[in-house]
Amino acid sequence: MNEIRKETKIHDCMISCHGYFDATTEELKKIFGHEDFFGRSFDYKSRRVWDLELHTDKDDTPIRVYDWKLYRAYPQDETITWHISAVDEEHGKTAEEIIKSMLEKIRK
């Protein structure tokens, strides 16, 4: 069974962007709880970050959900495009599918 859980060990491996989805911050907080980082990232390119772990039948790998290059504060009820970083495209797309499914459930 594929699922996503809260995780904090993401710094141990290389990840890059492999997925996208649209949601509000409020929706993500309902699913994943409070973000792991809020403010300005060291490179000023992200304001909100969730470090998570994708659990599949094959393996467990870190993923990161984050806003990217908005360069502005935005209300928590504004829908924006979020990015998913993962170890490869397969894990990124799997995470994207799971997150979109989770969003569909809370939007009903």
Contact map, one row per residue, 1 for C-alpha under 8 A:
111000000000000000000000000000000000000000000000000000111000000000000000000000000000000000000000000000000000
111100000000000000000000000000000000000000000000000001111000000000000000000000000000000000000000010000000000
111110000000000000000000000000000000000000000000000001110000000000000000000000000000000000000000010000000000
011111000000000000000000000000000000000000000000000111100000000000000000000000000000000000000010010000000000
001111100000000000000000000000010000000000000000000111100000000000000000000000000000000000000000000000000000
000111110000000000000000000000010000000000000000011110000000000000000000000000000000000000000000000000000000
000011111100000000000000000000000000000000000000001110000000010000000000000000000000000000000000000000000000
000001111110000000000000000000000000000000000000001100000000000000000000000000000000000000000000000000000000
000000111111000000000000000000000000000000000000001000000000010000000000000000000000000000000000000000000000
000000111111100000000000000000000000000000000000001100000000011100000000000000000000000000000000000000000000
000000011111110000000000000000000000000000000000000000000000000000000000000000000000000000000000000000000000
000000001111110000000000000000000000000000000000000000000000000000000000000000000000000000000000000000000000
000000000111111000000000000000000000000000000000000000000000010000000000000000000000001000000000000000000000
000000000011111100000000000000000000000000000000000000000000000000000000000000000000001000000000000000000000
000000000000111110000000000000000000000000000000000000000000001000000000000000000000111100000000000000000000
000000000000011111000000000000000000000000000000000000000000000000000000000000000001111100000000000000000000
000000000000001111100000000000000000000000000000000000000000000000000000000000000011110000010000000000000000
000000000000000111110000000000000000000000000000000000000000000000000000000000000011110110111000000000000000
000000000000000011111000000000000000000000000000000000000000000000000000000000000011100010011011000000000000
000000000000000001111100000000000000000000000000000000000000000000000000000000001111000000000001000000000000
000000000000000000111110000000000000000000000000000000000000000000000000000000001110000000000001000100000000
000000000000000000011111000000000000000000000000000000000000000000000000000000111100000000000000000000000000
000000000000000000001111101100000000000000000000000000000000000000000000000001111100000000000000000000100000
000000000000000000000111111100000000000000000000000000000000000000000000000111110000000000000000000000000000
000000000000000000000011111110000000000000000000000000000000000000000000000111100000000000000000000000000000
000000000000000000000001111111000000000000000000000000000000000000000000000110000000000000000000000000000000
000000000000000000000011111111100000000000000000000000000000000000000000000000000000000000000000000000100100
000000000000000000000011111111111000000000000000000000000000000000000000000000000000000000000000000000000000
000000000000000000000000111111111110000000000000000000000000000000000000000000000000000000000000000000000000
000000000000000000000000011111111000000000000000000000000000000000000000000000000000000000000000000000000000
000000000000000000000000001111111000000000000000000000000000000000000000000000000000000000000000000001100000
000011000000000000000000000111111110000000000000010000000000000000000000000000000000000000000000000000000000
000000000000000000000000000111111110000000000000000000000000000000000000000000000000000000000000000000000000
000000000000000000000000000010011111000000000000010000000000000000000000000000000000000000000000000000000000
000000000000000000000000000010011111110000000001111000000000000000000000000000000000000000000000000000000000
000000000000000000000000000000000111110000000001111000000000000000000000000000000000000000000000000000000000
000000000000000000000000000000000011111000000011110000000000000000000000000000000000000000000000000000000000
000000000000000000000000000000000011111100000011100000000000000000000000000000000000000000000000000000000000
000000000000000000000000000000000000111110000111000000000000000000000000000000000000000000000000000000000000
000000000000000000000000000000000000011111111110000000000000000000000000000000000000000000000000000000000000
000000000000000000000000000000000000001111111110000000000000000000000000000000000000000000000000000000000000
000000000000000000000000000000000000000111111000000000000000000000000000000000000000000000000000000000000000
000000000000000000000000000000000000000111111100000000000000000000000000000000000000000000000000000000000000
000000000000000000000000000000000000000111111110000000000000000000001010000000000000000000000000000000000000
000000000000000000000000000000000000000111111110000000000000000000011110000000000000000000000000000000000000
000000000000000000000000000000000000001110111111100000000000000001111110000000000000000000000000000000000000
000000000000000000000000000000000000111110011111100000000000000001110000000000000000000000000000000000000000
000000000000000000000000000000000011111000000111110000000000000001100000000000000000000000000000000000000000
000000000000000000000000000000000011110000000111111000000000000111100000000000000000000000000000000000000000
000001000000000000000000000000010111100000000001111100000000000111000000000000000000000000000000000000000000
000001111100000000000000000000000011000000000000111110000000011110000000000000000000000000000000000000000000
000111110100000000000000000000000000000000000000011111000000011110000000000000000000000000000000000000000000
000111100000000000000000000000000000000000000000001111100001111000000000000000000000000000000000000000000000
011110000000000000000000000000000000000000000000000111110001111000000000000000000000000000100010000000000000
111110000000000000000000000000000000000000000000000011111011100000000000000000000000000000000000000000000000
111000000000000000000000000000000000000000000000000001111111000000000000000000000000000000000000000000000000
110000000000000000000000000000000000000000000000000000111110000000000000000000000000000000000000000000000000
000000000000000000000000000000000000000000000000000000011111000000000000000000000000000000000000000000000000
000000000000000000000000000000000000000000000000000000111111100000000000000000000000000000000000000000000000
000000000000000000000000000000000000000000000000000011110111110000000000000000000000000000000000000000000000
000000000000000000000000000000000000000000000000000011100011111000000000000000000000011000100000000000000000
000000101100100000000000000000000000000000000000001111000001111100000000000000000000011000000000000000000000
000000000100001000000000000000000000000000000000001111000000111110000000000000000001111000010010000000000000
000000000100000000000000000000000000000000000000111100000000011111000000000000000011110000000000000000000000
000000000000000000000000000000000000000000000000111100000000001111100000000000000111100000000000000000000000
000000000000000000000000000000000000000000000111110000000000000111110000000000000111000000000000000000000000
000000000000000000000000000000000000000000000111100000000000000011111100000000011110000000000000000000000000
000000000000000000000000000000000000000000001110000000000000000001111100000000000110000000000000000000000000
000000000000000000000000000000000000000000011100000000000000000000111110000000000000000000000000000000000000
000000000000000000000000000000000000000000001100000000000000000000111111100000000000000000000000000000000000
000000000000000000000000000000000000000000011100000000000000000000001111100000000000000000000000000000000000
000000000000000000000000000000000000000000000000000000000000000000000111110000000000000000000000000000000000
000000000000000000000000000000000000000000000000000000000000000000000111111000000000000000000000000000000000
000000000000000000000000000000000000000000000000000000000000000000000001111101000000000000000000000000000000
000000000000000000000000000000000000000000000000000000000000000000000000111111000000000000000000000000000000
000000000000000000000001110000000000000000000000000000000000000000000000011111000000000000000000000000000000
000000000000000000000001110000000000000000000000000000000000000000000000001111100000000000000000000000000000
000000000000000000000011100000000000000000000000000000000000000000000000011111110000000000000000000000000000
000000000000000000000111100000000000000000000000000000000000000000000000000011111000000000000000000000000000
000000000000000000000111000000000000000000000000000000000000000000100000000001111100000000000000000000000000
000000000000000000011110000000000000000000000000000000000000000000100000000000111110000000000000000000000000
000000000000000000011110000000000000000000000000000000000000000011110000000000011111000000000000000000000000
000000000000000011111000000000000000000000000000000000000000000111110000000000001111100000000000000000000000
000000000000000111110000000000000000000000000000000000000000001111000000000000000111110000010011000000000000
000000000000001111100000000000000000000000000000000000000000001110000000000000000011111000010000000000000000
000000000000001111000000000000000000000000000000000000000000111100000000000000000001111110110000000000000000
000000000000111100000000000000000000000000000000000000000000111000000000000000000000111110110000000000000000
000000000000001101000000000000000000000000000000000000000000000000000000000000000000011111110000000000000000
000000000000000001100000000000000000000000000000000000000000000000000000000000000000011111111000000000000000
000000000000000000000000000000000000000000000000000000000000000000000000000000000000000111111100000000000000
000000000000000001000000000000000000000000000000000001000000100000000000000000000000011111111110000000000000
000000000000000011100000000000000000000000000000000000000000001000000000000000000001111111111111000000000000
000000000000000001100000000000000000000000000000000000000000000000000000000000000000000011111111100000000000
000000000000000000000000000000000000000000000000000000000000000000000000000000000000000001111111110000000000
000100000000000000100000000000000000000000000000000001000000001000000000000000000001000000111111111000000000
000000000000000000111000000000000000000000000000000000000000000000000000000000000001000000011111111100000000
000000000000000000000000000000000000000000000000000000000000000000000000000000000000000000001111111110000000
011100000000000000000000000000000000000000000000000000000000000000000000000000000000000000000111111111000000
000000000000000000000000000000000000000000000000000000000000000000000000000000000000000000000011111111100000
000000000000000000001000000000000000000000000000000000000000000000000000000000000000000000000001111111110000
000000000000000000000000000000000000000000000000000000000000000000000000000000000000000000000000111111111000
000000000000000000000000000000100000000000000000000000000000000000000000000000000000000000000000011111111100
000000000000000000000010001000100000000000000000000000000000000000000000000000000000000000000000001111111110
000000000000000000000000000000000000000000000000000000000000000000000000000000000000000000000000000111111111
000000000000000000000000000000000000000000000000000000000000000000000000000000000000000000000000000011111111
000000000000000000000000001000000000000000000000000000000000000000000000000000000000000000000000000001111111
000000000000000000000000000000000000000000000000000000000000000000000000000000000000000000000000000000111111
000000000000000000000000000000000000000000000000000000000000000000000000000000000000000000000000000000011111
